[in-house]
Amino acid sequence: MSRQKNRKVLIFGFVTFLIVLIIITALLFFHIQRIEIKGNEYLASEEVISWIREDKFASNSLYAWNKFNSGRGELHPNIEAVEVKIKNPWTIAVEVYEKKMVGFLQKDNQYVFFGRDGSVLKVDHEFREDVPLIEGLVIEEVKSHERLKVENEGIFKVILEVSQIATKNGLTPTRIMIDGENVYMYIGAVCVNVGTENLERRIMQIPPIMEKLGEERGLLHLQNYRDSGDNIPFQREVWPIEIETEAPSM
């Protein structure tokens, strides 16, 4: 074998050795021993950690960083997005962005929380004050992470629209009731019928009216409102069903 060929073999062997050494070092030195979770409100940190560890290769901090920050892999059903930072070779910080809870139902002595598309995000015995109770939907079966089956699939779009517009206008309805062509929002001691059309324009009228009403209780009719010239009736001490001011009873 010529001297030139020997040199090539030695170089190839040395490069191969370096590559293997780098791989072994990465596997051993960047082995995750600690995962820090933040950003989660209703998902337990342990559940997020278990989901991350489902991928056996995610025990390596470099792999986990690349996988989740590049958008590869399937996300947890309750998570919109995730960001991973390497704090040190054996510790990663994971920030999760959960899917927003749009509302919840009561079924079989439990609270069923669902997202914008009607998918079940959580079934719990604990009540959340920042999520409105949705009434008027007939649900026969509830399965985690699956979409609730209702007769009118478009109703979830209406619920989402009502919720988003209400938040935009500084309103926090405690309950939203669906009754045929009418959607009722319970805000404090006032129940507001906003119908199912022109929701943006109708809900915008609520804050100034609420300010004028003060602590009065009653039913506000916005279901026929179209422009500033329309009359907005208010019936004192009248509502579709009695308003509950506390958490729903089990």
Sine and cosine of phi, psi and omega as CSV:
sin_phi,cos_phi,sin_psi,cos_psi,sin_omega,cos_omega
0.00,0.00,0.74,-0.67,-0.05,-1.00
-0.94,0.34,0.34,-0.94,0.01,-1.00
-0.87,0.49,-0.58,0.81,-0.02,-1.00
-0.92,0.39,-0.65,0.76,0.01,-1.00
-0.92,0.39,-0.64,0.77,0.05,-1.00
-0.86,0.52,-0.65,0.76,-0.02,-1.00
-0.91,0.42,-0.67,0.75,0.02,-1.00
-0.89,0.45,-0.66,0.76,0.01,-1.00
-0.90,0.44,-0.69,0.72,0.01,-1.00
-0.89,0.45,-0.67,0.74,0.01,-1.00
-0.90,0.43,-0.70,0.71,0.01,-1.00
-0.87,0.49,-0.69,0.72,0.01,-1.00
-0.90,0.43,-0.64,0.77,-0.01,-1.00
-0.92,0.40,-0.69,0.73,0.02,-1.00
-0.89,0.45,-0.67,0.74,0.03,-1.00
-0.88,0.47,-0.68,0.74,0.02,-1.00
-0.87,0.49,-0.68,0.74,0.00,-1.00
-0.90,0.44,-0.67,0.74,0.01,-1.00
-0.89,0.46,-0.72,0.69,0.02,-1.00
-0.89,0.46,-0.65,0.76,0.01,-1.00
-0.89,0.45,-0.67,0.74,0.01,-1.00
-0.90,0.44,-0.67,0.74,-0.01,-1.00
-0.90,0.43,-0.72,0.69,0.00,-1.00
-0.89,0.45,-0.67,0.74,0.01,-1.00
-0.89,0.46,-0.68,0.74,0.00,-1.00
-0.90,0.44,-0.64,0.77,-0.01,-1.00
-0.93,0.38,-0.65,0.76,-0.06,-1.00
-0.99,0.11,-0.73,0.69,-0.10,-0.99
-0.97,0.26,-0.53,0.85,-0.03,-1.00
-0.98,-0.20,0.48,0.87,0.06,-1.00
-0.98,0.21,0.83,-0.56,-0.08,-1.00
-0.95,0.32,0.81,-0.58,0.09,-1.00
-0.92,-0.40,-0.31,0.95,-0.04,-1.00
-0.59,-0.81,0.74,-0.67,0.06,-1.00
-0.85,-0.53,0.86,-0.51,0.02,-1.00
-0.98,-0.21,0.79,-0.61,-0.05,-1.00
-0.93,-0.37,0.71,-0.70,0.10,-0.99
-0.59,-0.81,0.31,-0.95,0.00,-1.00
1.00,-0.07,-0.23,0.97,-0.02,-1.00
-0.99,0.10,0.71,-0.71,0.02,-1.00
-0.94,-0.34,-0.69,0.72,-0.03,-1.00
-0.90,-0.44,-0.28,0.96,0.10,-0.99
-0.99,0.13,0.74,-0.67,0.05,-1.00
-0.94,0.34,0.62,-0.79,0.01,-1.00
-0.85,0.53,-0.60,0.80,-0.01,-1.00
-0.89,0.45,-0.57,0.82,0.01,-1.00
-0.93,0.36,-0.63,0.77,0.02,-1.00
-0.91,0.41,-0.69,0.73,0.01,-1.00
-0.89,0.46,-0.67,0.74,0.03,-1.00
-0.88,0.47,-0.64,0.77,0.03,-1.00
-0.90,0.45,-0.67,0.74,0.01,-1.00
-0.89,0.45,-0.66,0.75,-0.07,-1.00
-0.98,0.21,-0.07,1.00,0.06,-1.00
-0.88,0.47,-0.52,0.85,0.08,-1.00
-1.00,0.05,0.93,-0.37,-0.09,-1.00
-0.88,0.48,-0.45,0.89,0.01,-1.00
-0.97,0.22,-0.27,0.96,-0.01,-1.00
-0.95,0.30,0.02,1.00,0.10,-0.99
-0.96,0.28,-0.15,0.99,0.04,-1.00
-0.98,-0.19,0.81,-0.58,-0.10,-0.99
-0.90,0.44,-0.59,0.81,0.03,-1.00
-0.91,0.41,-0.67,0.74,0.02,-1.00
-0.91,0.42,-0.73,0.69,-0.02,-1.00
-0.88,0.48,-0.68,0.73,0.01,-1.00
-0.86,0.50,-0.72,0.69,-0.02,-1.00
-0.93,0.36,-0.67,0.74,-0.07,-1.00
-0.89,0.46,-0.79,0.61,-0.12,-0.99
-0.98,0.19,-0.54,0.84,0.00,-1.00
-0.98,0.20,-0.32,0.95,0.03,-1.00
-1.00,-0.05,-0.05,1.00,0.04,-1.00
0.98,0.18,0.21,0.98,0.03,-1.00
-0.99,0.15,0.46,-0.89,0.04,-1.00
1.00,0.04,0.35,-0.94,-0.03,-1.00
-1.00,0.06,0.72,-0.69,0.00,-1.00
-0.98,0.19,0.36,-0.93,0.12,-0.99
-0.87,0.49,0.61,-0.79,-0.04,-1.00
-0.82,0.57,-0.40,0.92,-0.04,-1.00
-0.99,-0.14,0.04,1.00,-0.12,-0.99
-0.90,-0.43,0.74,-0.68,0.05,-1.00
-0.99,0.14,-0.68,0.73,-0.04,-1.00
-0.38,-0.93,0.27,-0.96,-0.01,-1.00
-0.55,-0.83,0.59,-0.81,0.06,-1.00
-0.82,-0.58,0.67,-0.74,-0.02,-1.00
-0.85,-0.53,0.73,-0.68,0.09,-1.00
-0.83,-0.55,0.63,-0.78,0.04,-1.00
-1.00,-0.05,0.94,-0.35,0.01,-1.00
-0.98,0.20,-0.63,0.78,0.15,-0.99
-0.37,-0.93,0.16,-0.99,-0.11,-0.99
-0.81,0.59,-0.42,0.91,-0.05,-1.00
-0.93,-0.38,0.14,0.99,-0.01,-1.00
-0.70,-0.71,0.77,-0.64,0.10,-0.99
-0.86,-0.52,0.55,-0.84,0.08,-1.00
-0.95,-0.31,0.84,-0.54,-0.06,-1.00
-0.92,-0.39,0.87,-0.49,0.07,-1.00
-0.96,-0.26,0.84,-0.55,-0.03,-1.00
-0.95,-0.30,0.54,-0.84,0.07,-1.00
-0.89,-0.45,0.98,-0.20,-0.09,-1.00
-0.96,0.27,0.43,-0.90,0.15,-0.99
-0.93,0.37,0.69,-0.73,-0.07,-1.00
-0.95,0.31,0.69,-0.72,0.12,-0.99
-0.98,0.18,0.86,-0.51,-0.03,-1.00
-1.00,0.01,-0.54,0.84,-0.01,-1.00
-0.15,-0.99,0.01,-1.00,0.07,-1.00
-0.57,-0.82,0.41,-0.91,0.04,-1.00
-0.90,-0.44,0.33,-0.94,0.15,-0.99
-0.96,-0.28,0.82,-0.58,0.03,-1.00
-0.47,-0.88,0.76,-0.65,0.04,-1.00
0.79,0.61,0.74,0.67,0.04,-1.00
0.87,0.49,0.45,0.89,0.05,-1.00
-0.71,-0.71,0.32,-0.95,0.07,-1.00
-0.98,-0.20,0.81,-0.59,-0.01,-1.00
-0.95,-0.31,0.95,-0.30,-0.03,-1.00
-1.00,-0.06,0.69,-0.72,-0.02,-1.00
-0.73,-0.68,0.33,-0.94,-0.05,-1.00
-0.99,-0.13,-0.22,-0.98,-0.14,-0.99
-0.89,0.45,-0.47,0.88,-0.01,-1.00
-0.99,-0.14,0.13,0.99,0.01,-1.00
1.00,0.03,0.09,1.00,0.02,-1.00
-0.98,0.21,0.65,-0.76,-0.02,-1.00
-0.95,0.31,0.86,-0.51,0.00,-1.00
-0.99,-0.14,-0.51,0.86,-0.06,-1.00
-0.30,-0.95,0.64,-0.77,0.13,-0.99
-0.88,-0.48,0.85,-0.52,-0.17,-0.99
-0.58,-0.82,0.28,-0.96,0.11,-0.99
-1.00,-0.09,-0.13,0.99,-0.04,-1.00
-0.99,-0.13,0.64,-0.77,-0.03,-1.00
-1.00,-0.03,0.63,-0.77,0.03,-1.00
-0.90,-0.43,0.83,-0.55,-0.05,-1.00
-0.97,0.25,-0.32,0.95,-0.05,-1.00
-1.00,0.01,0.09,1.00,0.01,-1.00
-0.83,-0.56,0.78,-0.63,-0.05,-1.00
-0.97,0.25,0.57,-0.82,0.11,-0.99
-0.97,0.23,0.76,-0.65,0.01,-1.00
-0.97,-0.26,0.82,-0.57,0.00,-1.00
-0.86,-0.51,0.43,-0.90,0.04,-1.00
0.98,-0.21,-0.06,1.00,0.05,-1.00
-0.99,-0.12,0.76,-0.65,0.03,-1.00
-1.00,-0.10,0.92,-0.39,-0.03,-1.00
-0.88,-0.48,0.81,-0.58,0.00,-1.00
-1.00,-0.06,-0.61,0.79,-0.11,-0.99
-0.71,-0.71,0.63,-0.77,0.01,-1.00
-0.82,-0.57,0.82,-0.57,0.07,-1.00
-0.77,-0.64,0.75,-0.66,-0.02,-1.00
-0.84,0.54,0.71,-0.70,0.06,-1.00
0.94,0.34,0.07,1.00,0.07,-1.00
-0.96,-0.29,0.43,-0.90,-0.03,-1.00
-0.96,0.29,0.68,-0.73,0.05,-1.00
-0.91,0.40,0.71,-0.70,-0.01,-1.00
-1.00,-0.04,0.90,-0.45,0.02,-1.00
-0.78,-0.63,0.30,-0.95,-0.03,-1.00
-0.91,0.41,-0.65,0.76,-0.01,-1.00
-0.94,-0.35,0.99,-0.15,-0.05,-1.00
-0.89,0.45,-0.46,0.89,-0.03,-1.00
-0.95,0.33,-0.18,0.98,-0.06,-1.00
-0.91,0.41,-0.47,0.88,0.02,-1.00
-0.92,0.39,-0.54,0.84,0.06,-1.00
-0.91,0.41,-0.63,0.77,0.03,-1.00
-0.92,0.40,-0.70,0.71,0.01,-1.00
-0.87,0.49,-0.69,0.72,0.02,-1.00
-0.89,0.45,-0.70,0.72,-0.02,-1.00
-0.89,0.46,-0.71,0.71,0.02,-1.00
-0.87,0.49,-0.71,0.70,-0.03,-1.00
-0.89,0.46,-0.70,0.71,-0.03,-1.00
-0.92,0.39,-0.69,0.73,-0.01,-1.00
-0.92,0.38,-0.62,0.78,0.03,-1.00
-0.88,0.47,-0.72,0.69,0.02,-1.00
-0.88,0.48,-0.67,0.74,0.01,-1.00
-0.86,0.51,-0.52,0.85,-0.03,-1.00
-0.99,-0.17,0.27,0.96,0.07,-1.00
0.96,0.29,0.41,0.91,-0.02,-1.00
-0.96,-0.28,0.61,-0.80,0.01,-1.00
-0.79,-0.62,0.99,0.11,0.03,-1.00
-0.90,0.43,0.67,-0.75,0.04,-1.00
-1.00,0.05,-0.43,0.90,0.00,-1.00
-0.58,-0.81,0.55,-0.84,0.13,-0.99
-0.77,-0.64,0.85,-0.53,-0.05,-1.00
-0.91,-0.41,0.75,-0.66,0.02,-1.00
-0.98,-0.19,0.84,-0.54,-0.01,-1.00
-0.66,-0.75,1.00,0.02,-0.02,-1.00
0.90,0.44,-0.87,-0.49,-0.01,-1.00
-1.00,0.01,0.12,0.99,-0.04,-1.00
-0.90,-0.43,0.64,-0.77,0.11,-0.99
-0.86,-0.50,0.85,-0.53,-0.02,-1.00
-0.96,-0.27,0.74,-0.67,0.08,-1.00
-0.93,-0.37,0.78,-0.63,0.04,-1.00
-0.99,-0.17,0.92,-0.39,-0.02,-1.00
-0.82,-0.57,0.95,-0.31,-0.07,-1.00
0.87,0.49,-0.81,-0.59,-0.02,-1.00
-0.99,-0.11,0.18,0.98,-0.04,-1.00
-0.89,-0.45,0.71,-0.70,0.11,-0.99
-0.97,-0.26,0.77,-0.64,-0.07,-1.00
-0.89,-0.46,0.83,-0.56,0.09,-1.00
-1.00,-0.04,0.93,-0.37,-0.04,-1.00
-0.96,-0.29,0.07,1.00,-0.02,-1.00
0.90,0.43,-0.53,-0.85,0.03,-1.00
-0.72,-0.69,0.10,1.00,-0.01,-1.00
-0.81,-0.58,0.29,-0.96,0.02,-1.00
0.75,0.67,0.63,0.78,-0.12,-0.99
-0.89,0.46,-0.66,0.75,-0.01,-1.00
-0.84,0.54,-0.77,0.64,-0.05,-1.00
-0.91,0.41,-0.64,0.76,-0.06,-1.00
-0.94,0.34,-0.71,0.70,-0.05,-1.00
-0.93,0.38,-0.47,0.88,0.05,-1.00
-0.88,0.47,-0.41,0.91,-0.03,-1.00
-0.98,0.21,-0.28,0.96,-0.15,-0.99
-0.93,0.38,-0.76,0.65,-0.06,-1.00
-0.81,0.59,-0.77,0.64,0.00,-1.00
-0.91,0.41,-0.54,0.84,0.03,-1.00
-0.93,0.36,-0.67,0.75,0.02,-1.00
-0.87,0.50,-0.62,0.78,0.00,-1.00
-0.90,0.44,-0.62,0.78,0.02,-1.00
-0.95,0.31,-0.58,0.81,-0.05,-1.00
-0.95,0.32,-0.44,0.90,-0.02,-1.00
0.90,0.44,-0.86,-0.52,-0.04,-1.00
-0.98,-0.20,0.24,0.97,0.00,-1.00
-0.92,0.39,0.51,-0.86,0.00,-1.00
-0.93,-0.38,0.63,-0.77,0.04,-1.00
0.27,-0.96,-0.15,-0.99,-0.06,-1.00
-0.94,-0.33,0.84,-0.54,0.00,-1.00
-0.98,-0.19,0.82,-0.58,-0.07,-1.00
-0.99,-0.15,0.96,-0.29,0.07,-1.00
-0.89,-0.45,0.08,1.00,-0.11,-0.99
-0.92,0.40,-0.33,0.94,0.01,-1.00
-0.94,-0.35,0.10,1.00,-0.06,-1.00
-0.95,0.30,0.72,-0.69,0.03,-1.00
-0.77,-0.63,-0.65,0.76,0.04,-1.00
-0.55,-0.83,0.03,-1.00,-0.14,-0.99
-0.89,0.46,-0.28,0.96,-0.01,-1.00
-1.00,0.07,-0.14,0.99,-0.05,-1.00
-0.98,0.21,0.57,-0.82,0.07,-1.00
-0.98,0.19,0.63,-0.78,0.02,-1.00
-0.88,-0.47,0.99,-0.14,-0.04,-1.00
-0.94,0.34,0.56,-0.83,0.10,-1.00
-0.74,-0.67,0.87,-0.49,0.01,-1.00
-0.98,-0.18,0.91,-0.42,-0.01,-1.00
-0.96,0.29,0.65,-0.76,0.05,-1.00
0.85,0.53,0.54,0.84,0.04,-1.00
-0.76,-0.65,0.68,-0.73,0.06,-1.00
-0.43,-0.90,0.33,-0.94,0.03,-1.00
-0.87,0.48,-0.72,0.70,0.09,-1.00
-0.63,-0.78,0.36,-0.93,-0.07,-1.00
-0.86,0.52,0.72,-0.69,0.00,-1.00
-0.97,0.26,0.74,-0.67,0.12,-0.99
-0.99,-0.16,0.81,-0.59,-0.02,-1.00
-1.00,-0.08,-0.13,0.99,0.00,-1.00
-0.91,-0.42,0.02,-1.00,0.02,-1.00
-0.86,0.51,0.61,-0.80,0.01,-1.00
-0.83,0.56,0.62,-0.79,0.01,-1.00
-0.98,0.21,0.47,-0.89,-0.01,-1.00
-1.00,0.09,0.00,0.00,0.00,0.00
